[in-house]
Structure formats: structure tokens, C-alpha cells
Amino acid sequence: MAAVALLRGAAAGRGSPAWHWRPSWIPRRCLAHRSGLLGDNPEDGVAWTCFRLDERALMRVRGPDAAPFLLGLLTNELPLSGPPTGAAQPSARAAYAHFLNVQGRTLYDVILYGLPESTEEAPGFLLECDSSVLGTLQKHLSMYKIRRKVTMEPRPELHVWAVLPRAPHIPEAVPLEERVEATTILTRDPRTVRMGWRLLTQDDGPALVPKAQLGDLQDYHMHRYQQGIPEGVCDLPPGVALPLESNLVFMNGVSFTKGCYVGQELTARTHHTGVIRKRLFPVRLEGPLPANGVTPGTLVTVTATGQAAGKFRAGQGHVGLALLRSEMIKGPLHIKTSESQQVAVTALVPDWWPTAAK
């Protein structure tokens, strides 16, 4: 309850899309300087921080049947494709979704981008996925292709960048404009405004963003863990993670009105029953950690009773994600490491989550 109260108190002055969450044990200014999101000089003119995500890869899917083909496999609607139009919202150029197996469990998390060279007769999309499963994803798509007129090919020449305001608590001092070109796409991250923008390009990312600097990749992962954003196979183990427990609804990653797709039945039934007992929560770890960090799958238990509350999923330093029973997050909780040490676990609720989740 204390953690929730702290978060709500920090969010009380939401007059702008400021990013209020920060670890309570680190002063705001110290955190910003440590993470590299702020320059050493507050007046240095830096407005954005760019993180090159080499663990993310891109695949192009295009052809006359590309749209119905993907709609039958993804949890969400597709983004706009074709030449940019003044009426289109920036968020409409990208969409977040999961590919599921027939049991309704997540296989791959993806961000989709509409290609500007698309036509109504031959739409095209870029799929951003974990680079370690690029080949597996291509085989998965090929298995369902059958006779559809669609082609899939990796795009290794394009790099994925995350673009965040220089400090989470500062609104966008220098506004960005959507950019959709043959070799460059800049659009808002469709999951939440807390994740800034996504940039796909062959070129140097910071050179394409006004008043930008290069950031440390570890700081990007710490930020998204603090916001409760899973990304990639470490956070979403293929065939294990359930999409609604993985905050898919919060991240605008599922449509409950679209046509059928693989794995839809369990997802729709769970949604309509309204019962989601476990969820991926941001967690803070306090205490000495093993040299290699906490092992994924380590049990999280209630300190007073020893009752299992869930499992640690993944992390970066002293922040991470854990799949926990919602009624037990008030704790206190702990993890026993392989060295038989006890690490205190505090579950946190990001202030951008819906009220029902707090």
C-alpha cells in the first residue's frame, strides 16, 4: 500500500504527460544524471536520448494478402500503411501485438509499422521483434502462409532506436514530428507515451533527432522495467507467458472486436470473465544480489508466511519484472538467491496503469 500511495502522490500533479515514476530511494536529480538521460549541464540543450536496440530486429511482410494474413495471426489491428496523410494520427503508424500459439500463450511480441511505399493492392509492414527469434518467427509465418500472396524477408540494414525525453519527469521540450520515408520511420511508441518514440533507420539515430544524445542501453531497460513494459523473449518466455497477465491490454496490444486469430479463444474468455489473478509488476530489489543477477523463475515469497506470491521474470540491476498474484503485492516479499541470501522485493504500480490495476 505504501508503494501505491507513493506512486499516486507523485502523480498528483499531472498537468502534462510528465513521467513521474522514479525509484523512491534515489533523488530525482541523481537518478537523471546517473542514467545519462540528463546532460551534465542542465542548460546543455539536450532534449532527447537515443538508445540503439541491437537486440531488436526487423522483418518486412508485404504482398496482396499481407493484411488478412497478419490479421489472422496477431492479437491487434494493423497500423496504417501507404503514403503519409495529414489526417493520420502518429500512433496509427505503429501498433503493438503478440503472436500466440494455439493454447493462447505468447510466442513473440512485436511492434508493427506501416510501410510508406505500400499500396491498397499490395500493403506492406515492418515487424519489429526480438533478434534472437527472427528466424523462428519467419518459420512461424511460413507455416501459416500456405498459398497466400505474401513475402517475408529480414531487413538487417535497418536499426531500431528508442527515443526518450532527456529525463522521464520533464515533458517534451523539443516536439518531434512523425517521419515516414523509404529508409526512415519515426513515430510514437504505440505501447504507452512513457516509452517515447520509435525510430527505424539505416543512419545514425541521434543525428536524425533534434538536440539528441546517445544513451546507455542499460538505462533504457531500467526505464522500461520501471514502467512495467516487458520486451523480448527474456521478459515474455515463448509458450509460457499469458498475454493478459503480461499487461497486453494496458499496452494497447489487443483488440477484442477484430476477427479471429490464432490463440484468441483463451484470451477473449479471460478478458470477458474479468478475472486476471496474476500480473507482471515492476519490482525493486533491495539487498546484495548475485554477480549474475537473480535467476529468471526464482520464487518470490511472502516474508511473514513463506507463501508463494509469484516468480521473478527478468531484471536490470535492482529493478525488474515479476509475475505476482495481485492480492499479495503489498508484501513484504522476498527472494532467496542461490547463495542462500535473502533479497527484499517491493512490487510497484506505475502511475500510468488504469485505476483498476492499482
C-alpha positions, 0 to 999 in steps of 0.5 A: 500500500505504501508503494501505491500511495507513493506512486499516486502522490507523485502523480498528483500533479499531472498537468502534462504527460510528465513521467513521474515514476522514479525509484523512491530511494534515489533523488530525482536529480541523481537518478537523471544524471546517473542514467545519462538521460540528463546532460551534465549541464542542465542548460546543455540543450539536450532534449532527447536520448537515443538508445540503439536496440541491437537486440531488436530486429526487423522483418518486412511482410508485404504482398496482396494478402499481407493484411488478412494474413497478419490479421489472422495471426496477431492479437491487434489491428494493423497500423496504417500503411501507404503514403503519409496523410495529414489526417493520420494520427502518429500512433496509427503508424505503429501498433503493438501485438503478440503472436500466440500459439494455439493454447493462447500463450505468447510466442513473440511480441512485436511492434508493427509499422506501416510501410510508406511505399505500400499500396491498397493492392499490395500493403506492406509492414515492418515487424519489429521483434526480438533478434534472437527469434527472427528466424523462428518467427519467419518459420512461424509465418511460413507455416501459416502462409500456405498459398497466400500472396505474401513475402517475408524477408529480414531487413538487417540494414535497418536499426531500431532506436528508442527515443526518450525525453532527456529525463522521464519527469520533464515533458517534451521540450523539443516536439518531434514530428512523425517521419515516414520515408523509404529508409526512415520511420519515426513515430510514437511508441504505440505501447504507452507515451512513457516509452517515447518514440520509435525510430527505424533507420539505416543512419545514425539515430541521434543525428536524425533527432533534434538536440539528441544524445546517445544513451546507455542501453542499460538505462533504457531497460531500467526505464522500461522495467520501471514502467512495467513494459516487458520486451523480448523473449527474456521478459515474455518466455515463448509458450509460457507467458499469458498475454493478459497477465503480461499487461497486453491490454494496458499496452494497447496490444489487443483488440477484442472486436477484430476477427479471429486469430490464432490463440484468441479463444483463451484470451477473449474468455479471460478478458470477458470473465474479468478475472486476471489473478496474476500480473507482471509488476515492476519490482525493486530489489533491495539487498546484495544480489548475485554477480549474475543477477537473480535467476529468471523463475526464482520464487518470490515469497511472502516474508511473514508466511513463506507463501508463494506470491509469484516468480521473478521474470527478468531484471536490470540491476535492482529493478525488474519484472515479476509475475505476482498474484495481485492480492499479495503485492503489498508484501513484504516479499522476498527472494532467496538467491542461490547463495542462500541470501535473502533479497527484499522485493517491493512490487510497484504500480506505475502511475500510468496503469488504469485505476483498476490495476492499482 
